[in-house]
Amino acid sequence: MRSTSLSDYYEPHYREMRIVIDRLPEIHKAAKLVMSRKDSLYLPAEKATGVPWIMFGVTHYREGNCNPLTNVLNGQRWDRVTTITPKGLGPWPDWISCAQDAAERHAWVDVTRWSIAKMLQEGERYNGLGYANMDKD
């Protein structure tokens, strides 16, 4: 099994990443959507947890398309009990409370040094290391 350490895996992968030019419009659209929720959702979540706002932004984009009615855990509504993995959570009083719960469940609140490589690692770990585990030596 390969190492999932920052220095051995994520940092070299980040350095080798290249943007596929044909996907640039999609990337811009996603970035614009994340940025549209930065002040109302992601910065308040950062203030409440110490987790960089971009972690909430990209995770919420992946899970709920940045919809303020969806939670960051699995994209279902935050004001209802979840019925898909993770099941049986919530409802929460607001989006920020749900984001705090996600940060605690995924131990983001315990991270003391955030870097791009660390964000990549935590983003992958969020839904499991299946993709990283396919990249075996």
Order of alpha helices (4+ residues) and beta strands (2+ residues): alpha-alpha-alpha-alpha-alpha-alpha-alpha
